[in-house]
Structures are given as structure tokens and as C-alpha cells.
């Protein structure tokens, strides 16, 4: 790791403004680090070094004239869920082949308009369906952290595993991510990074490849809470081209970080003390409660009684919406095509070869719960549960300003360890899905280590459109726990590539 790749986003921004470094130097350092790490980590599936250097050149020209933009020269990773004009965007699925969008997503356009630099597209679970980044058509991403005394590869979490791995490994200053049921916060907790899931509607979904439209939300993965505040300010915007975008002013989130939390009321939900929760996670939670007490906050026990129904309800609502959204991938209009004896056969062959096993599983679930005779019994009932979950949070926020919970039920697990049991994999989202079901903001902040030295995170949940309090509360955890140093760069001494799943030759051969 060079001195430049070790900077935080805020530190790099300030040094660029002072002309202590150039955007070209900063970008080149990250490209060099990326090239050294990516064979082992598989964090980027489409590096864009030439584009990055061109963008850095434009930043240096603006900075040299004293006309620098807020994010000028800052190199970022972009999750493959975001459409990027002229750069392959596939949601890490074989069914999109070599699809290159002819337009830019609103979130990435906002970042480029602020002067940021794109290092490339980061790995992810296929169509954001996964909690380990093992369902990607371009191979598993690997966590840069390893357990003490072990060389066993660990998952970075999912679905935004590539973004989290890149930020943790110092091969991006920050990265865009997305969160449908925990896909920002869970990988952040697994990699010792900060993951911020904003309120539903805070960031535009235009140009984000859809999974579940009423749950998906864009957000950043960064190394510090301050960096998350910086990223969100420039990712968020009102977008008239997105009907779910909130027409609200975007605050200066950095200013909120200097505010004291004395007198803040922090809720602790008793339902999150689940059976079988590890002693490490429980101790971490208690430590977090102590930090807030020391900072002058008031701790209040609260009840979120419908929490136990959140995960099963989520795994009805999300697959149902995915079944509808992914019907558009048929081999006709864009993406990959596998020919058949007639159009129906072509549809079936394209979808059979193009979608991975986990996506197929969720599409089957979603189609089933939307089918005649089951719609009322499953989908409508799940939506009623969702309303009850939202009501629980509304009542709790009548008493408290923010809620403190664990981010994950464990530290990162091994690659291949849980792939054979979908239910065990889905349980990784047990602390995070409620936030998406209620459309609330949440943040995961590094708070400690497991017994074998792996990162653990705590989660803060806030009121709708009150990201300032979420960030302010997150800063308390960061100040108490301290910032994580970079993991040991074991990949510099290892040349074995991460295990990659191949896109089938049939799927890859022809695009439309």
C-alpha cells in the first residue's frame, strides 16, 4: 500500500485542493495497487485505467485553474449494478452478456459532475441476489481480511462484496454500492468499512439495474463516517426521471458530524437478542451501549415486535418484485441470446443459460407467490407484515432518536462454507432487512474484532430522511472504536487467482 492509497477520501480531497498531490498521481497509485491485488481479490470485473487517467487529467486541469469541483480527482469503484455509459454493465450476470449502456445512471452522473474518477466496475452477487458475492457470473470476490493464523479465503459479504473488498484493500478511496436487504451494511461489517444505506428515495434508482424496486437503494461504502457523509451528499439528488425519488433538499452531511450526541435517545430493541447469537456479537453490542452512555446519550429499551417476521416477509416481497423486474431479460432486446427452435424455446434457453442458480431460485419463489391461488396467501400477507414492521419503527421513533443493533450475526465466513444451505445464507441479513422493509436509513460502522481478528460492525438505524443523526451517531462508534488499519496485503506474495465462475460460451457468444 502506498502512502496515497492509504488516504481517506477527505484527506485526499484536502491534499488535492492544497496542490500537495495531483489527481494523476493519486489515480496512478490506485491503478498500480488495483493491478497488484485484483488477481487474488477479484474485486473489479472491469477495470477502466485509461478512462480513470483521462478523468484525472481533466481534474488536474480544473484544480490548476482554481476551479476544482467537490470530488475532483478522487478515484472510486462503481458497483456493476450501475449503468455506466460505454462501459460494460451486467449486474454480474451472464444474461446481460457484454451489454454497454448508452446512458449514465443518475448516481454516477452526479459523481462525475462533482469531479470523481472511475477506477472500474466492482464485483457483486448476480443481480444483487446474495450475501457473500459467490453468485457472480465473474467469480467469487475475496475478503482482504484473513483470520489470525489462517490463509483460508473469506467472503467479503454481499451483494456489494467487490465494493467493500476494494475499499478495505485500499484499491479505491470509496465505492458505490446498493442495499436491498443489507447489501451495503453486511459487506461493510465483514470488511471493516463503513456502509451507509440511505432512506428509500434519497438517491435516484434511475440507471440502477433493478432487483426489488420497492427495496433497492443506492449508497456508499467508505473507510470513515466522514467519507460516507461526503459521498452521500454527492450521490443523493431529486430525480424527476425516478418516480420514487424524494423531492427534498440534500443537506451538508459533514456538518452534522461535529454535533454532540449528549441527550440523544438511543433505542435498544429487545427482539434483536436472537437465540444462538454469538457471545462476541452480544459483547460488542454491550460495548456500543457503553460508548453512547459515555458520550452522554440516553439508552432506552424498545420493542419491535414484528422483527421475527421480517426475514420471511422479505424473502416473499423481494423475489416477487424480482420475478417481475427480471422478466425483461428474454434474449430479444439486449444482452445475451441462446437460439432455440422457436421463440419460446429461445426464451427458455436464454434464461436457463443466462441466469445463475440463486437467481433462478428466487425467480421461482417470486413467480410462485404471485401466482393465482397463492397471491393472497403469501404476497399480500407479506405486504401486511411490512406495514406492521413500519408501524413498529414509527412507534419506537416516538420515544428515541436512533436505534443501535448488531450489523451481522457473525464475522466473515469462508468461501464455499454456506453455499449449500440457502436458509443459512439468508440468515446473514437478519439484522438488516427490517430497515429496507421500512424504507429507513442505516449505517454499519466498524466496532471491534472477533476472537480471530476479523472485523465486526454495529448498526445505527434512523428516522426517514434523518441521515444526519445516523451519521452523527455513527461517528460516536468510530471515535470510540478507532479507525481500522488496512488488512495485511497478503496478495502481494500470492499469485493464485480467485476462483472464477465462467460465463458459459453459449451465453457469451451472441449478444443482441
Beta strands, then each sheet from edge to edge (+ up, - down):
strand 1: 44-47
strand 2: 75-79
strand 3: 117-122
strand 4: 174-179
strand 5: 194-197
strand 6: 217-222
strand 7: 265-269
strand 8: 298-302
strand 9: 402-406
strand 10: 442-449
strand 11: 455-462
sheet 1: 1+ 3- 2- 4- 6+ 5- 10+ 11- 9+ 7+ 8+
end
